[in-house]
Amino acid sequence: MASIYKPAREKAKKRGVWFVDYTDHRGRRRTLKGFTDRTQTERLAAKLEHEVMLRKRGLIDTDQEELLERKKTPLADHLKAFERSLSDNTPKHVKLTMARIRRVVAGCKFETASQISMEAVEEFLRDLCEKEDLGNRTYNHYVQAIDELCIWMVKTRRIESNPLVGLGRLNTEVDVRRRRRALTPEELGRLVESARTSRKKIQCFDGETRARLYLLSYMTGLRRNELASLTPRSFDLNSAPPTVTVEAAFSKHRRRDVLPLHPDLAALLPAWLVGMPPESLLFPKLAKRRTWFMVKKDLERVGIAYETAEGVADFHAAGRHSHITELLRNGASLPEAKELARHSDVKMTMRYTHIGMADQARAIRRLPAVQLPVEAAGKQPLQDAPAADGRQRSASASGVAPCQSGAHGDTGASLPRNDATPVADRGCRGFSSPDGESKKWRRRESNPRPGISLRKLLRV
């Protein structure tokens, strides 16, 4: 039962405040500040007690009340909780996602979750892309980030439904800002040799280290951050086959990956790892280096263009794109390439595959030719040849006599067929046949059955 009281600190005041002490529907003791007037505080206590009774009987939806209270919570508090929920992802993913969400929230001036609307988000992003000349892919990244927040708030019962349902993505194929191209094995060989013979350090890596980095990137298909995490302990050269392991903390999909090594790479690794402590990094601070700049300088040194009409050959393209492309060019199936690339969807694997016209021509040359039967192997191919009288005679397959149009005069129109009669039995129309069926057919065509008037057909 609710009761009211005035604390000692309030009794000393001329207009002290009364407080209400009551038990809520969950059995918890609650204290609520009342009024300076005793009568009004008693009415408040009676109201609170009545609402507790209604909640216990199910006449007031407590879940709905809690949802309304959460919707009034400042959106900044929701963002902090959402950022903590992303702790299982890479720091880079968390940083980019939260930066995009906060920019949308600030641009749309959202203060609570109830203010989020699809129209406001879409209008802000359209204006942002126009002002800063952002591409369709960047637009989609912003949409994905704010939509991920709304989905999380629905899952944690902070809002009833996702207000961004129906907010579409833009077509990235019509607005490609950065197109990558894969290098051929010959170009990769020249790139490695360019780095190996170079005496200059680029991004704090000498030529030999850069050459090893290019080889390892191409032969394993690992990403830059994954390569940066490799230590001598990551390689198992005594297993069959030799493997390299990327720990879940550094893998993009946050799972531990074990990949087979190319035999040539496995033969080079012992010399690379000799004398190195088991926990030392092969490429220290690689994740913070401008790897695209290294590749650009080493390519220019041997006269290979860094950027062409096909795209740029940065570090990701020279390594991972070339790795996946050459897998498929040299006989690997699409599921095998997908597993080696560690993609969740085969569509993503196809985005890394650069198949040009030369590859298509090579594939079409491998298409098996048509195998003709033995008895037809020495015959001429089917073609139209002129008849002896100068008219065009249609060629036919072996064993079937050619048919000449114009049986009833040279009108050029073929006679209608009786489709119920097999082709082998009825012969060619327009030529005499010794069988009786052909004679009946000629009599029937010469004396057609009179038609039935439409009036008789409609008569009841």
Sequence and secondary structure as in RCSB ss.txt:
>XXXX:A:sequence
MASIYKPAREKAKKRGVWFVDYTDHRGRRRTLKGFTDRTQTERLAAKLEHEVMLRKRGLIDTDQEELLERKKTPL
ADHLKAFERSLSDNTPKHVKLTMARIRRVVAGCKFETASQISMEAVEEFLRDLCEKEDLGNRTYNHYVQAIDELC
IWMVKTRRIESNPLVGLGRLNTEVDVRRRRRALTPEELGRLVESARTSRKKIQCFDGETRARLYLLSYMTGLRRN
ELASLTPRSFDLNSAPPTVTVEAAFSKHRRRDVLPLHPDLAALLPAWLVGMPPESLLFPKLAKRRTWFMVKKDLE
RVGIAYETAEGVADFHAAGRHSHITELLRNGASLPEAKELARHSDVKMTMRYTHIGMADQARAIRRLPAVQLPVE
AAGKQPLQDAPAADGRQRSASASGVAPCQSGAHGDTGASLPRNDATPVADRGCRGFSSPDGESKKWRRRESNPRP
GISLRKLLRV
>XXXX:A:secstr
  EEE  HHHHTSTT   EEEEE TTS EEEEE  SSHHHHHHHHHHHHHHHHHHHTTSS HHHHHHHHHHTSBH
HHHHHHHHHHTTTS HHHHHHHHHHHHHHHHHHT  BGGG  HHHHHHHHHHHHHHHT  HHHHHHHHHHHHHHH
HHHHHTTSSSS TTTT     GGG  S  B    HHHHHHHHHHHHT  S BTTB HHHHHHHHHHHHHH   HH
HHHT  GGGEETTSSS EEEE TTTSTTSS EEEE  HHHHHHHHHHHTT  TTS SSTTGGGS HHHHHHHHHH
HTT  SEETTEE  HHIIIIIHHHHHHHHTT  HHHHHHHHT SSHHHHHHT    HHHHHHHHHTS      GG
GTTS     EE TTSSEE    TTS    S TTSS        TTS HHHH  TTS  SSHHHHHHHHHHHS   
   HHHHH  
